[in-house]
Amino acid sequence: MLPTALILSQLRPNDQRALMIHHIITLTAKCVLKRSIASI
């Protein structure tokens, strides 16, 4: 897996923002999934 900083440096600002948003959504989804599994 490539370092995130290296990937970000290759992208335009709009792409960087989209990637960060995607990353945040992915992390949030993982946390929600863990909580829902734990509550079962």
N, CA, C and O atoms as a CHARMM CRD file, in Angstrom:
* protein
*
  160
    1    1 MET  N      0.84400  -1.20100   0.00000 PROA 1      0.00000
    2    1 MET  CA     0.00000   0.00000   0.00000 PROA 1      0.00000
    3    1 MET  C      0.87600   1.24700   0.00000 PROA 1      0.00000
    4    1 MET  O      1.82500   1.35000   0.77700 PROA 1      0.00000
    5    2 LEU  N      0.55100   2.18800  -0.87200 PROA 2      0.00000
    6    2 LEU  CA     1.32200   3.42500  -0.97100 PROA 2      0.00000
    7    2 LEU  C      1.03800   4.33400   0.21200 PROA 2      0.00000
    8    2 LEU  O     -0.07400   4.34500   0.74000 PROA 2      0.00000
    9    3 PRO  N      2.04700   5.10000   0.63100 PROA 3      0.00000
   10    3 PRO  CA     1.82600   6.07900   1.69200 PROA 3      0.00000
   11    3 PRO  C      0.76900   7.10100   1.27200 PROA 3      0.00000
   12    3 PRO  O      0.76900   7.56900   0.13300 PROA 3      0.00000
   13    4 THR  N     -0.12700   7.44200   2.19100 PROA 4      0.00000
   14    4 THR  CA    -1.21500   8.36600   1.88200 PROA 4      0.00000
   15    4 THR  C     -0.68600   9.71900   1.43300 PROA 4      0.00000
   16    4 THR  O     -1.23300  10.32500   0.51100 PROA 4      0.00000
   17    5 ALA  N      0.37500  10.19600   2.07900 PROA 5      0.00000
   18    5 ALA  CA     0.94100  11.50800   1.73800 PROA 5      0.00000
   19    5 ALA  C      1.42600  11.54200   0.29300 PROA 5      0.00000
   20    5 ALA  O      1.27800  12.54500  -0.40500 PROA 5      0.00000
   21    6 LEU  N      2.00800  10.42700  -0.14100 PROA 6      0.00000
   22    6 LEU  CA     2.50300  10.33600  -1.51700 PROA 6      0.00000
   23    6 LEU  C      1.34600  10.40300  -2.51000 PROA 6      0.00000
   24    6 LEU  O      1.42900  11.07400  -3.53900 PROA 6      0.00000
   25    7 ILE  N      0.26700   9.69600  -2.18200 PROA 7      0.00000
   26    7 ILE  CA    -0.91900   9.72100  -3.04000 PROA 7      0.00000
   27    7 ILE  C     -1.50900  11.12700  -3.07800 PROA 7      0.00000
   28    7 ILE  O     -1.83100  11.63900  -4.15100 PROA 7      0.00000
   29    8 LEU  N     -1.64900  11.74900  -1.91700 PROA 8      0.00000
   30    8 LEU  CA    -2.24500  13.08100  -1.84000 PROA 8      0.00000
   31    8 LEU  C     -1.44900  14.10500  -2.63500 PROA 8      0.00000
   32    8 LEU  O     -2.02900  14.99700  -3.25400 PROA 8      0.00000
   33    9 SER  N     -0.12800  13.98400  -2.62200 PROA 9      0.00000
   34    9 SER  CA     0.71800  14.95300  -3.32500 PROA 9      0.00000
   35    9 SER  C      0.54200  14.85800  -4.83900 PROA 9      0.00000
   36    9 SER  O      0.85700  15.80300  -5.56200 PROA 9      0.00000
   37   10 GLN  N      0.03900  13.71600  -5.32100 PROA 10     0.00000
   38   10 GLN  CA    -0.17900  13.52500  -6.75700 PROA 10     0.00000
   39   10 GLN  C     -1.52300  14.07900  -7.22500 PROA 10     0.00000
   40   10 GLN  O     -1.75800  14.22300  -8.42500 PROA 10     0.00000
   41   11 LEU  N     -2.40800  14.39000  -6.26100 PROA 11     0.00000
   42   11 LEU  CA    -3.77300  14.76000  -6.61000 PROA 11     0.00000
   43   11 LEU  C     -3.99400  16.26000  -6.60900 PROA 11     0.00000
   44   11 LEU  O     -3.26600  17.01200  -5.96000 PROA 11     0.00000
   45   12 ARG  N     -5.01300  16.68300  -7.34800 PROA 12     0.00000
   46   12 ARG  CA    -5.45400  18.07800  -7.31200 PROA 12     0.00000
   47   12 ARG  C     -6.19400  18.32300  -6.00200 PROA 12     0.00000
   48   12 ARG  O     -6.65600  17.36400  -5.38400 PROA 12     0.00000
   49   13 PRO  N     -6.32300  19.58300  -5.55300 PROA 13     0.00000
   50   13 PRO  CA    -6.98200  19.89300  -4.27300 PROA 13     0.00000
   51   13 PRO  C     -8.37400  19.28100  -4.13900 PROA 13     0.00000
   52   13 PRO  O     -8.72400  18.77500  -3.07300 PROA 13     0.00000
   53   14 ASN  N     -9.16900  19.32100  -5.20600 PROA 14     0.00000
   54   14 ASN  CA   -10.50800  18.73100  -5.15100 PROA 14     0.00000
   55   14 ASN  C    -10.44200  17.24000  -4.86800 PROA 14     0.00000
   56   14 ASN  O    -11.22700  16.71200  -4.07900 PROA 14     0.00000
   57   15 ASP  N     -9.49800  16.56300  -5.51900 PROA 15     0.00000
   58   15 ASP  CA    -9.33300  15.12500  -5.30800 PROA 15     0.00000
   59   15 ASP  C     -8.89600  14.84200  -3.87400 PROA 15     0.00000
   60   15 ASP  O     -9.33800  13.86800  -3.26600 PROA 15     0.00000
   61   16 GLN  N     -8.02600  15.69800  -3.33700 PROA 16     0.00000
   62   16 GLN  CA    -7.56500  15.52600  -1.96000 PROA 16     0.00000
   63   16 GLN  C     -8.73700  15.60700  -0.99200 PROA 16     0.00000
   64   16 GLN  O     -8.85800  14.80300  -0.06900 PROA 16     0.00000
   65   17 ARG  N     -9.60300  16.60200  -1.22400 PROA 17     0.00000
   66   17 ARG  CA   -10.75200  16.77500  -0.33600 PROA 17     0.00000
   67   17 ARG  C    -11.67800  15.56700  -0.43700 PROA 17     0.00000
   68   17 ARG  O    -12.16000  15.06300   0.57700 PROA 17     0.00000
   69   18 ALA  N    -11.92300  15.11100  -1.64900 PROA 18     0.00000
   70   18 ALA  CA   -12.80300  13.96000  -1.86000 PROA 18     0.00000
   71   18 ALA  C    -12.23500  12.71100  -1.18200 PROA 18     0.00000
   72   18 ALA  O    -12.96800  11.91900  -0.58900 PROA 18     0.00000
   73   19 LEU  N    -10.91300  12.55300  -1.28300 PROA 19     0.00000
   74   19 LEU  CA   -10.26500  11.39100  -0.67800 PROA 19     0.00000
   75   19 LEU  C    -10.35900  11.44700   0.84500 PROA 19     0.00000
   76   19 LEU  O    -10.60500  10.42900   1.49200 PROA 19     0.00000
   77   20 MET  N    -10.16200  12.63900   1.41800 PROA 20     0.00000
   78   20 MET  CA   -10.27100  12.79500   2.86400 PROA 20     0.00000
   79   20 MET  C    -11.68900  12.49600   3.34000 PROA 20     0.00000
   80   20 MET  O    -11.88500  11.82200   4.35100 PROA 20     0.00000
   81   21 ILE  N    -12.67700  13.00500   2.59800 PROA 21     0.00000
   82   21 ILE  CA   -14.07600  12.75100   2.95300 PROA 21     0.00000
   83   21 ILE  C    -14.36600  11.25100   2.89300 PROA 21     0.00000
   84   21 ILE  O    -15.00700  10.69500   3.78400 PROA 21     0.00000
   85   22 HSD  N    -13.88500  10.60800   1.83200 PROA 22     0.00000
   86   22 HSD  CA   -14.06500   9.16200   1.67700 PROA 22     0.00000
   87   22 HSD  C    -13.42400   8.41200   2.84600 PROA 22     0.00000
   88   22 HSD  O    -14.00100   7.46300   3.37600 PROA 22     0.00000
   89   23 HSD  N    -12.22200   8.84900   3.24200 PROA 23     0.00000
   90   23 HSD  CA   -11.49600   8.21600   4.34200 PROA 23     0.00000
   91   23 HSD  C    -12.26400   8.35300   5.65300 PROA 23     0.00000
   92   23 HSD  O    -12.38200   7.39500   6.41700 PROA 23     0.00000
   93   24 ILE  N    -12.78900   9.56200   5.90700 PROA 24     0.00000
   94   24 ILE  CA   -13.56200   9.81500   7.12800 PROA 24     0.00000
   95   24 ILE  C    -14.82100   8.96300   7.14800 PROA 24     0.00000
   96   24 ILE  O    -15.17100   8.38400   8.17700 PROA 24     0.00000
   97   25 ILE  N    -15.50700   8.88800   5.99700 PROA 25     0.00000
   98   25 ILE  CA   -16.72800   8.07500   5.90600 PROA 25     0.00000
   99   25 ILE  C    -16.41000   6.60700   6.17000 PROA 25     0.00000
  100   25 ILE  O    -17.15400   5.91700   6.86700 PROA 25     0.00000
  101   26 THR  N    -15.29700   6.13500   5.60600 PROA 26     0.00000
  102   26 THR  CA   -14.90300   4.74300   5.79100 PROA 26     0.00000
  103   26 THR  C    -14.61600   4.44300   7.26100 PROA 26     0.00000
  104   26 THR  O    -15.04800   3.41600   7.78500 PROA 26     0.00000
  105   27 LEU  N    -13.88400   5.34500   7.92600 PROA 27     0.00000
  106   27 LEU  CA   -13.57500   5.15300   9.33900 PROA 27     0.00000
  107   27 LEU  C    -14.84200   5.16900  10.18100 PROA 27     0.00000
  108   27 LEU  O    -15.00300   4.35600  11.09100 PROA 27     0.00000
  109   28 THR  N    -15.74200   6.10200   9.87200 PROA 28     0.00000
  110   28 THR  CA   -17.00000   6.19700  10.60700 PROA 28     0.00000
  111   28 THR  C    -17.81800   4.93000  10.43800 PROA 28     0.00000
  112   28 THR  O    -18.38800   4.41300  11.39900 PROA 28     0.00000
  113   29 ALA  N    -17.87200   4.43200   9.19900 PROA 29     0.00000
  114   29 ALA  CA   -18.63100   3.21500   8.92300 PROA 29     0.00000
  115   29 ALA  C    -18.07400   2.03000   9.70100 PROA 29     0.00000
  116   29 ALA  O    -18.83200   1.21000  10.22000 PROA 29     0.00000
  117   30 LYS  N    -16.75200   1.94100   9.78100 PROA 30     0.00000
  118   30 LYS  CA   -16.11800   0.84800  10.52700 PROA 30     0.00000
  119   30 LYS  C    -16.48000   0.92200  12.00900 PROA 30     0.00000
  120   30 LYS  O    -16.77100  -0.09700  12.63600 PROA 30     0.00000
  121   31 CYS  N    -16.45900   2.14000  12.56500 PROA 31     0.00000
  122   31 CYS  CA   -16.79300   2.32500  13.98300 PROA 31     0.00000
  123   31 CYS  C    -18.24300   1.92900  14.24800 PROA 31     0.00000
  124   31 CYS  O    -18.54000   1.24800  15.22900 PROA 31     0.00000
  125   32 VAL  N    -19.14400   2.36400  13.36100 PROA 32     0.00000
  126   32 VAL  CA   -20.56400   2.04200  13.51200 PROA 32     0.00000
  127   32 VAL  C    -20.77000   0.54000  13.41900 PROA 32     0.00000
  128   32 VAL  O    -21.53700  -0.04500  14.18400 PROA 32     0.00000
  129   33 LEU  N    -20.07400  -0.07900  12.46800 PROA 33     0.00000
  130   33 LEU  CA   -20.19500  -1.52000  12.27900 PROA 33     0.00000
  131   33 LEU  C    -19.72700  -2.27000  13.52800 PROA 33     0.00000
  132   33 LEU  O    -20.37500  -3.21900  13.97000 PROA 33     0.00000
  133   34 LYS  N    -18.60200  -1.83800  14.09000 PROA 34     0.00000
  134   34 LYS  CA   -18.07700  -2.48800  15.29800 PROA 34     0.00000
  135   34 LYS  C    -19.06400  -2.36300  16.45000 PROA 34     0.00000
  136   34 LYS  O    -19.28200  -3.31800  17.19500 PROA 34     0.00000
  137   35 ARG  N    -19.66800  -1.16500  16.59700 PROA 35     0.00000
  138   35 ARG  CA   -20.61900  -0.95000  17.68400 PROA 35     0.00000
  139   35 ARG  C    -21.85600  -1.80500  17.50800 PROA 35     0.00000
  140   35 ARG  O    -22.35600  -2.39300  18.46800 PROA 35     0.00000
  141   36 SER  N    -22.35800  -1.87600  16.26700 PROA 36     0.00000
  142   36 SER  CA   -23.58100  -2.65500  16.02100 PROA 36     0.00000
  143   36 SER  C    -23.32600  -4.14600  16.24900 PROA 36     0.00000
  144   36 SER  O    -24.20100  -4.85500  16.74600 PROA 36     0.00000
  145   37 ILE  N    -22.13500  -4.62300  15.89000 PROA 37     0.00000
  146   37 ILE  CA   -21.77100  -6.02200  16.12600 PROA 37     0.00000
  147   37 ILE  C    -21.63000  -6.28000  17.63500 PROA 37     0.00000
  148   37 ILE  O    -22.04800  -7.32400  18.13500 PROA 37     0.00000
  149   38 ALA  N    -21.03900  -5.31800  18.34600 PROA 38     0.00000
  150   38 ALA  CA   -20.82600  -5.47100  19.77900 PROA 38     0.00000
  151   38 ALA  C    -22.15000  -5.45900  20.54800 PROA 38     0.00000
  152   38 ALA  O    -22.27200  -6.11200  21.58400 PROA 38     0.00000
  153   39 SER  N    -23.13600  -4.72100  20.04400 PROA 39     0.00000
  154   39 SER  CA   -24.41300  -4.59700  20.75300 PROA 39     0.00000
  155   39 SER  C    -25.32000  -5.80200  20.54600 PROA 39     0.00000
  156   39 SER  O    -26.29100  -5.97600  21.28300 PROA 39     0.00000
  157   40 ILE  N    -25.02100  -6.62900  19.56500 PROA 40     0.00000
  158   40 ILE  CA   -25.83500  -7.82400  19.30200 PROA 40     0.00000
  159   40 ILE  C    -25.59200  -8.88500  20.37800 PROA 40     0.00000
  160   40 ILE  O    -26.18700  -9.96100  20.32900 PROA 40     0.00000
